[in-house]
Amino acid sequence: MYVPLAANTSTTTEGTVGTSIPVSVLNTTAVIGEYADYANFSSLSLATAIDNTVENVAKEMSYRLGESLSAIVRATADGASAVDSSVLVELGATSTSSFTALSLSQIRNSVQSLAGRSVRPMDEASKAFIGVIHPFALGDVLADNSNDSPLDMLKHTPVGLSRMEELISVDLTEVIELPASGVHFFQTNQITTTPNYQTVTGLTALRTYIFGRDGIFAINLGAQGDTGFGDGEWQNIKCKQSRINNLDESVESKAFAAAA
């Protein structure tokens, strides 16, 4: 990235050559890693198994791959406070019965905090950021009946009342659009938790993530190679099943990840 140039507010004299503008770039160190797993099965185990072992383990490893990708993204987001401490917002808590639940106003504040740092929305069409939220935290937002809460805003019109039913969802693949939030949320329990939050024994905090475009840069190693016909093998994520010498079968999953 180039270092942004400041505004020029000084006038110049016509015909006079001024001073050249110094241009510099920002450098960062990228840690490149490859993650891979495999499982082997003997012919005896396949002959005596009561289920389709290879297929079932392949599904298990696909789930493991999804968990791994989620963990890598969370680790990157959790570490963003080392660059900008303001991205980590900690709500108040004094005891297990006295703590600040997530609210729509806090989500709005976080969205405007991103906008104040020139972080663009992930979805350019709807101008919305993308969020990841635990179902418990989403329940707190939806249970809030204070002024300007989601329920308070939607209950005044027939259209709003119909939307209230859409906010309550147990489908983790469904996108939740909170009114006047600017964020499209996905529900998941794959989030970072903080035990004994704010030094309160027994109180566990649930982290909520809001992502924007260009907030964090990544390096994509999915370049086309020259070791195969056509485009070669250059996929970033690949899951496959293979048979080796007609004796053993294996399941393999592989993912490439890089963070800057």
N, C-alpha and C positions, 0 to 999 in steps of 0.2 A: 504494500500500500504506500502511496505517496503521502507525505506529510501535507495536510491542507494548507493552502496559501492564504494568508490574511488579506483582508480588503485593502485596496490601494486608495487612500484618501488624499494623496499629495499630488499637486499639479506639476506639470512639466513645462519646460520652455521649448517651443517649437524649434526644431533644427538642432537641439542639443541631445546627444546620446547619453542616456541615463545609465544607472548601475544595473548590471544583470541580476535577474532574480535567482537566488539560490534555491535549488530544488533538491530535496532529499527523500529517502524512503525509510519506512519502518521495517526493521528486521525482526524475525522471530524464529525460534527453534522448534521444529516439528518432530515429534516422536512417532516413528512409524512402527506399527506392530502387526503381526499376523496371528490369528487365533484359529486353532484347528483341533478337532476331536475325531476319534474313530473307535469303533467297536467291532471285534472279531467274533465269529461264531463257528464252532467246530461242526463237522458233519454229524457227529453223534448228538450234539445238543439240538440241532435242527430236526433230526430224525425222531427224537423223543419229546420234543416240545408239543404242548397241546394247543398252541396258538401260532399265528404267523409272526414269529419272533422278529425277523428282520424288518418287516413292515412296521411293527409296533415300536421297535426301538428307533426306527427312522423318524417316526412321529415324535417320540420323546426327545430326540436330539434336535428336531426342528423347533420344538418348544424351548429347549435349552439355548438354541441359537438366538431366538427372539429375546429371551431373558438377558443374554449376553449383550446384544445390541442395546437393549434398554439400559442396562447397567453402565455401558460405556457413555451413552448420552447423558445419563444422570450424573456420572462422575465429572463430565465436562461442565455441565451446568452448575453443579455444586461447587466446583472450583473457580467459577467466574468471579466470586467475591474477592479472590486474591488479586484480580486486576482492577475491579471497581467494587469497593465495599458496599456501595449503596444498593447494589442489585439484590442483596440479602436483606429482606425485611422480616424482622422478628416481632411478632405480636406479643403483647404483654401477658404476664401470668404471675400470680402470687401463690396459688395453691391449686390442688386438684379440682376444687369446686369454684375457683375464681380465675378465669382465664378468658382471653379474647378470642372468640370464634371468627373464622373467616367470614367476611361480608362482601357485598357487592361494591361498597364504597372503597374497600381496600383493593379490590381487583381493578377498579377504575384508576386509582392512584398509581398502581403499578404499570398500567398501560400508558398513562401520561408520562411516567418516569422513563419508559422506553422511548416514547416519542420525543422527549426532551433530549435524548442522546442520538437522535437521528436514526433510530432503529426502525426499519420499515415493517409494515404488516406482512405476514407470511402469504396471505391470500390477497393479491393485488385487486382481484375483482370485487370482493366484499369489503376490502380494507380492514380485515380482521387479523388479529394475532392468533396463534395456536397455543392452547393450554393443555396441561396434563394435571388432573385433579383426582384425589382419592374420593371414593363415594361418600365417606364420612364427612369430608370437608364440603363437598357439594351439598350434602344434606343440611349442613349448618347454614349455608347460603340460602337454600330454598326454604328453610324453616324460619328465617328471619321475617318478622311481620312489622318491623319498624318502618318509619317514613322513608319512601324511595327505595325500599327493598323490592326484589323481583315480584313477590306476591302483591305488594302494595301497588306497584305500577300496573300490573296486569289485571287486577280485579275490577277496574273501573270501566272496562269496555267488553262487549261480547267477544271481540276478536282476542283480547287479552285473556279472557277466561278460558277460551279454547286452547290457547298456548300454554296455560298453566299445566294442563295434562301432559303436554309434550316434554316439559322439563323433568318430570318424574320418570326416569328410565333406568332399568336394570340391564339394558343391552350395552355392553362395554364397547361395542363397535359403533354405536350411534353418537353423532356429534351433538353436544349440548350447547345451544346458543342462549346465553343469559341476556336478558334485555338490557340495552344501553350499557354494555360492558366492553364491546369491541374485541371479544375473545370467543373463539370456538373451542370448547373444552372436550377432551376425551377422558373418560373415567378409567382408572386402573388402580390396582393396589401395588403396582411396581413403582413406588416412590420412596424417597429417603425419609426415614423417621429419626427423630431426636429423642432418645429416652431421657428421663429426668430433666425435662425442658425447663430452662431458666432456674436451674438448681432445685426444682420442685420434685421431690421423690415421688415416683409413680405416675408422673404426668408425661405423656408421650406426644410430641408434636408431629403433625403430618405436613410434609412440604408440598406446596403447589407451585407448578412451573408455568411460566408464560414465555413463549418463544417468539422472536421476530426475525425477519430477514436481515442478514449481515450483522447480527449481534455477535455471532461467533463464526469464524472462518474455519473451514476444513479443507484438507487436501485429498483429492480423489485420485486414487492410483489405478482407476479402471482404464488405463491406456491400452490400445490395441497392440498386441504383440506380433512378433515375426517368426514364431516357432510353430505355427499351424497354418493349415489351408484357410483361405478366406480371412475372417477377422481374427482367428486364433482364440485362445482361451484367456479372456481378459475380464470375466465377470468378477464383481466385488463379493458377491455372496453366492455360494453354490452348495447344494445338498445333493448327494447321490448315493445310490446303492450299487455295489459291484460284486462280481463273483471272481474269486482268485483260484486258478488251476482246478476249477470244478470241485474243490474240496471244502473251502471255507468261504463264507460270505462276510462282507464288512459293510458298515455304514459309516459314512464320513460327512462331516459338515465343516465348512471353512468360511471365514469372514476376514476381510481386511478392514482395518480401521486406522484413521490418522486424525490427529487433532493438532491445531495450531494455536 
